[in-house]
Amino acid sequence: MMKIYNKRPLYIEKIKPFIDKDIIKVLIWQRRVGKSYILFQIIDELKNNYLVKEEQIIYINKELNEFDFIKNYQDLLDFIKKDDSEINSEWLIKKYIFIDEIQDIENFEKALRDMQALWNYDIYISWSNANMLSSEIATFLTWRYIEFEIFPLNYIEFLDFHKLEKWKESFLKYIKFWWLPYLKNLELKDEIVYDYIKNVYNTILLKDIVRRYNIRNIDFLDKLIIYLSDNIWSLFTANNISKYLKSQKINIWTNVVLEYLNHITSVYLVNKVKRQEIVWKKIFEINDKYFFSDLWIRNSILWWYKQVDIGKIIENIVWLYFKSIWYKIHIWKNKTHEIDFIVEKWSDIKYIQVCYLLQDEKTKEREFWNLLEIKDNYEKIVLSLDDFIDWDYKWIKHYNLIDYIYSN
């Protein structure tokens, strides 16, 4: 199984402590973010540094026709254990099981439980649906799994994949052509990239949402995704969306909007960021923001983007950056002020304001003043694409976004 790929050490280093441990390793996130190649990278890690032999490795990819015969958990067990029946159980060698897009195997959790009960399986799986783990099989696996979120390329990975240097021009390419790893194999022309991205989007829409959730009102689903695409930095509720759709002569109940929103976020097409009240650390159930896992998908839905969208795009980039280094992210807003992001990892907490350019004093005052309203001692940062960063203000740091992402 020889695969040529760009390594993504950020993920391998996070997974390595769990290799050969009695726990199922689960790779999750949207389709085409590179989960399969992370699995290949783990396989090579096992061969090169753990002395695992080729015959100990079983790889199954449910997107390949050769594995169509694996329909359910019993087919899966029969395939994995087909050589074990002739060997004394006391002499079974350890096997390393890799199953890509396991959600396409009926009742697969039964096979996982069976293998997990034995000592000689180390299991790695991937899927593209958030709800499966939380609501469908968590009760079956209980403590037996650990999730690893695999994100699209961050800016540093983008530079590595496309052999580019850190520079404003390369960052603008990152903004334009975005994050899916496979794009390194394509000529970065609008029409070529658009065709590929549109195919990815259609697969997510039709296979992961419409087919899986038996969606009948596809027209409404499409309009809801368009609305989200055009409001990626706005605070809104399901009720707001319902009112908007009614203004477009679409009469949909709020609970239906919430149901469809849940379907869309379950496949990581868009991602919800909740509002947080700083004083009491209370998470509100209303006024969320939504960010796209890949903005080329967003732009393809809207037929490219307008220059006035640059602020939204920059904010989406900052969201992805902190997600890709495993920060928890919230937003904060009261009647007069709004903080773009509160990011937290263990005791490391930062307040982040994001702006395209601090082009005048009024803009500077607005971005810095919001942070000055926060009276605790955690780090407060303003990020922008200004070429020359010539001032901080009252302990609030101002960084060029490109420099900050590259150096942190």
Buried (B, 14 or more C-beta within 10 A) or exposed (E): EEEEBBBBEBBBEEBBEBBEEEBBBBBBBBBBBBBBBBBBBBBBBBBEEBEBEEEBBBBBBBEEEEBEEBBEBBBBBEBBBEEBEEEEEEEBEEBBBBBBBBBBBEBBBBBBBBBBEEEEBBBBBBBBBBBBBEEEBBEBBEEBBBBBBBBBBBBBBBBBBBEBEBEEEBBEBBBBBBBBBEBBEEEEEEEEBBEBBBEBBEBBBEBBBBEBBEBEBEEBBEBBBEBBBBBBBBBBBBEBBBEBBEEEEBEBEBEBBBEBBEBBBBBBBBBEBBBBEBEEEEEBEEBBBBBBBBBBBBBBBEEEBEEEBBEBBBBBBBBBBBBBBEBBBBBBBEEEBBBBBBBBEEEEBBBBBBBBEBEEEEBBEBBBBBBBBBEEEBEBBBBBBBEEBEEBBEEBBBBBBBEBBEEE
